[in-house]
Amino acid sequence: MADAPNTNPPAAGSKANNNNNAPANVNVNKMTTYIILGMFVLLITVIVAGAFLIFTFKSTANNSVAVQKVAEVNPSAAEEVGPLIPLGNEIIVNIPSDDGVERYLKVNVTLELDNDKAKEEVTKRLPQIRDLIISILRTKTIDKIDEKEGKDEIRSEVIDSINHYLITGKVKNLYFEDFLVN
């Protein structure tokens, strides 16, 4: 009897069955792994993007509320700046100190005025205004000058003193461009 071809299908656990289906199973397993990995990456991306958007919009909303509160508290911040006039060269004055060491203060001052007529008047009275500022600064101690409250007090005192002399307008604000203590 000659060997007849085997027409019976191989048994379920035989090697022949595993070898024929092995490439298909490997391809299906690789494809499933890639699909799961891709879905995982997509899910992480969506979560990160969502968290970023929520944080950004929440932060923007808080900032706009804070800006609105500042504008309500300080409405003068939204006002227009009036005419500005620098007082020329720096002002240098000796200032008293408790330790007996000679100290000096060097400042550059710019005035903000409420109208253009006041600008003309300040220009005419510039020597008088500079003298007034020097007189005020010379009375301040080093401790007073180094404090923020001290600078604000000096600013208010100078503005009030200058406004006492002006007829056609007023000083709205005073800006120290330089404020050097040595």
VENCOR-V989963 format. One record per residue. N is the residue number from 0. PSI is psi in whole degrees, 0 to 359 (none if undefined). OMEGA is omega as a letter, one per 30 degrees, with the letter a starting at -180 (NA if undefined). D_LAST is the distance of its C-alpha to the last C-alpha in Angstrom with 1 decimal. Layout:
n=N psi=PSI omega=OMEGA d_last=D_LAST
n=N psi=PSI omega=OMEGA d_last=D_LAST
This chain:
n=0 psi=124 omega=a d_last=121.1
n=1 psi=155 omega=a d_last=118.5
n=2 psi=121 omega=l d_last=115.0
n=3 psi=147 omega=l d_last=114.4
n=4 psi=143 omega=a d_last=111.0
n=5 psi=114 omega=a d_last=109.3
n=6 psi=355 omega=l d_last=109.0
n=7 psi=140 omega=l d_last=107.7
n=8 psi=149 omega=a d_last=104.0
n=9 psi=155 omega=l d_last=102.0
n=10 psi=158 omega=a d_last=101.4
n=11 psi=325 omega=a d_last=98.1
n=12 psi=9 omega=a d_last=96.7
n=13 psi=160 omega=a d_last=97.9
n=14 psi=326 omega=a d_last=95.8
n=15 psi=320 omega=l d_last=97.1
n=16 psi=319 omega=a d_last=95.7
n=17 psi=323 omega=a d_last=92.2
n=18 psi=323 omega=a d_last=92.1
n=19 psi=323 omega=a d_last=93.1
n=20 psi=353 omega=a d_last=90.5
n=21 psi=312 omega=l d_last=87.6
n=22 psi=324 omega=l d_last=85.9
n=23 psi=319 omega=l d_last=86.1
n=24 psi=319 omega=l d_last=84.6
n=25 psi=316 omega=l d_last=81.7
n=26 psi=318 omega=l d_last=80.9
n=27 psi=317 omega=l d_last=81.0
n=28 psi=319 omega=l d_last=78.8
n=29 psi=316 omega=a d_last=76.2
n=30 psi=318 omega=l d_last=76.3
n=31 psi=319 omega=l d_last=75.9
n=32 psi=316 omega=l d_last=73.0
n=33 psi=321 omega=l d_last=71.2
n=34 psi=314 omega=l d_last=71.9
n=35 psi=317 omega=l d_last=70.5
n=36 psi=317 omega=l d_last=67.4
n=37 psi=318 omega=l d_last=66.8
n=38 psi=322 omega=l d_last=67.2
n=39 psi=314 omega=l d_last=64.7
n=40 psi=318 omega=l d_last=62.1
n=41 psi=318 omega=l d_last=62.7
n=42 psi=314 omega=l d_last=62.4
n=43 psi=318 omega=l d_last=59.0
n=44 psi=316 omega=l d_last=57.8
n=45 psi=319 omega=l d_last=58.8
n=46 psi=314 omega=a d_last=57.2
n=47 psi=316 omega=l d_last=53.8
n=48 psi=319 omega=l d_last=53.9
n=49 psi=316 omega=l d_last=54.8
n=50 psi=319 omega=l d_last=52.0
n=51 psi=314 omega=a d_last=49.5
n=52 psi=317 omega=l d_last=50.9
n=53 psi=314 omega=l d_last=50.9
n=54 psi=317 omega=a d_last=47.3
n=55 psi=312 omega=a d_last=46.1
n=56 psi=323 omega=l d_last=48.0
n=57 psi=317 omega=l d_last=46.9
n=58 psi=318 omega=l d_last=43.2
n=59 psi=319 omega=l d_last=43.6
n=60 psi=317 omega=l d_last=45.3
n=61 psi=319 omega=l d_last=42.6
n=62 psi=319 omega=a d_last=39.9
n=63 psi=326 omega=l d_last=41.8
n=64 psi=318 omega=l d_last=42.3
n=65 psi=318 omega=l d_last=38.6
n=66 psi=320 omega=l d_last=37.7
n=67 psi=319 omega=l d_last=40.4
n=68 psi=320 omega=l d_last=39.0
n=69 psi=318 omega=l d_last=35.5
n=70 psi=325 omega=l d_last=37.1
n=71 psi=320 omega=a d_last=39.1
n=72 psi=320 omega=a d_last=36.2
n=73 psi=76 omega=a d_last=33.9
n=74 psi=340 omega=l d_last=36.3
n=75 psi=341 omega=l d_last=33.7
n=76 psi=336 omega=a d_last=32.4
n=77 psi=353 omega=a d_last=35.7
n=78 psi=156 omega=l d_last=35.5
n=79 psi=150 omega=l d_last=35.1
n=80 psi=132 omega=l d_last=31.9
n=81 psi=183 omega=l d_last=32.3
n=82 psi=138 omega=l d_last=31.5
n=83 psi=139 omega=l d_last=27.8
n=84 psi=115 omega=l d_last=26.3
n=85 psi=148 omega=a d_last=22.8
n=86 psi=21 omega=l d_last=21.5
n=87 psi=219 omega=a d_last=21.1
n=88 psi=161 omega=l d_last=18.1
n=89 psi=154 omega=l d_last=14.6
n=90 psi=126 omega=a d_last=13.6
n=91 psi=126 omega=l d_last=10.7
n=92 psi=148 omega=l d_last=10.6
n=93 psi=141 omega=l d_last=9.6
n=94 psi=143 omega=a d_last=9.6
n=95 psi=148 omega=l d_last=11.5
n=96 psi=153 omega=a d_last=10.9
n=97 psi=337 omega=a d_last=14.0
n=98 psi=2 omega=l d_last=13.4
n=99 psi=359 omega=l d_last=13.3
n=100 psi=136 omega=l d_last=10.0
n=101 psi=125 omega=l d_last=8.6
n=102 psi=158 omega=l d_last=5.5
n=103 psi=159 omega=l d_last=5.5
n=104 psi=131 omega=l d_last=6.5
n=105 psi=124 omega=a d_last=8.4
n=106 psi=149 omega=l d_last=11.6
n=107 psi=130 omega=a d_last=15.0
n=108 psi=139 omega=l d_last=17.7
n=109 psi=135 omega=l d_last=21.3
n=110 psi=139 omega=l d_last=24.0
n=111 psi=126 omega=a d_last=27.1
n=112 psi=166 omega=a d_last=30.2
n=113 psi=345 omega=l d_last=33.6
n=114 psi=170 omega=a d_last=35.7
n=115 psi=331 omega=l d_last=36.0
n=116 psi=322 omega=l d_last=37.0
n=117 psi=328 omega=l d_last=33.7
n=118 psi=318 omega=l d_last=32.0
n=119 psi=317 omega=a d_last=34.0
n=120 psi=319 omega=l d_last=33.1
n=121 psi=320 omega=l d_last=29.4
n=122 psi=319 omega=l d_last=29.7
n=123 psi=326 omega=a d_last=31.5
n=124 psi=16 omega=a d_last=29.1
n=125 psi=313 omega=l d_last=25.9
n=126 psi=321 omega=l d_last=24.9
n=127 psi=319 omega=a d_last=25.7
n=128 psi=318 omega=l d_last=23.7
n=129 psi=318 omega=l d_last=20.5
n=130 psi=319 omega=l d_last=21.0
n=131 psi=316 omega=l d_last=21.6
n=132 psi=317 omega=l d_last=18.4
n=133 psi=316 omega=a d_last=16.4
n=134 psi=320 omega=l d_last=18.4
n=135 psi=315 omega=a d_last=17.9
n=136 psi=326 omega=a d_last=14.1
n=137 psi=341 omega=a d_last=13.9
n=138 psi=353 omega=a d_last=16.1
n=139 psi=144 omega=l d_last=13.9
n=140 psi=165 omega=a d_last=12.3
n=141 psi=322 omega=l d_last=9.4
n=142 psi=320 omega=a d_last=12.4
n=143 psi=321 omega=a d_last=14.0
n=144 psi=326 omega=a d_last=11.3
n=145 psi=344 omega=a d_last=10.9
n=146 psi=148 omega=l d_last=14.7
n=147 psi=318 omega=l d_last=16.8
n=148 psi=325 omega=l d_last=19.1
n=149 psi=318 omega=l d_last=16.5
n=150 psi=319 omega=l d_last=15.7
n=151 psi=323 omega=l d_last=19.5
n=152 psi=317 omega=l d_last=20.1
n=153 psi=314 omega=l d_last=17.8
n=154 psi=311 omega=a d_last=19.7
n=155 psi=318 omega=a d_last=23.0
n=156 psi=318 omega=l d_last=22.4
n=157 psi=316 omega=l d_last=21.5
n=158 psi=313 omega=l d_last=24.5
n=159 psi=319 omega=a d_last=26.8
n=160 psi=317 omega=l d_last=25.9
n=161 psi=317 omega=a d_last=26.4
n=162 psi=334 omega=l d_last=29.6
n=163 psi=329 omega=a d_last=30.9
n=164 psi=340 omega=a d_last=31.1
n=165 psi=143 omega=a d_last=32.5
n=166 psi=316 omega=a d_last=36.3
n=167 psi=354 omega=a d_last=37.2
n=168 psi=187 omega=a d_last=34.9
n=169 psi=158 omega=l d_last=32.0
n=170 psi=123 omega=l d_last=28.5
n=171 psi=322 omega=a d_last=29.0
n=172 psi=161 omega=l d_last=25.5
n=173 psi=132 omega=a d_last=22.0
n=174 psi=128 omega=l d_last=19.9
n=175 psi=109 omega=l d_last=16.2
n=176 psi=323 omega=l d_last=16.4
n=177 psi=144 omega=l d_last=12.7
n=178 psi=90 omega=a d_last=10.1
n=179 psi=125 omega=l d_last=6.6
n=180 psi=131 omega=l d_last=3.8
n=181 psi=none omega=NA d_last=0.0
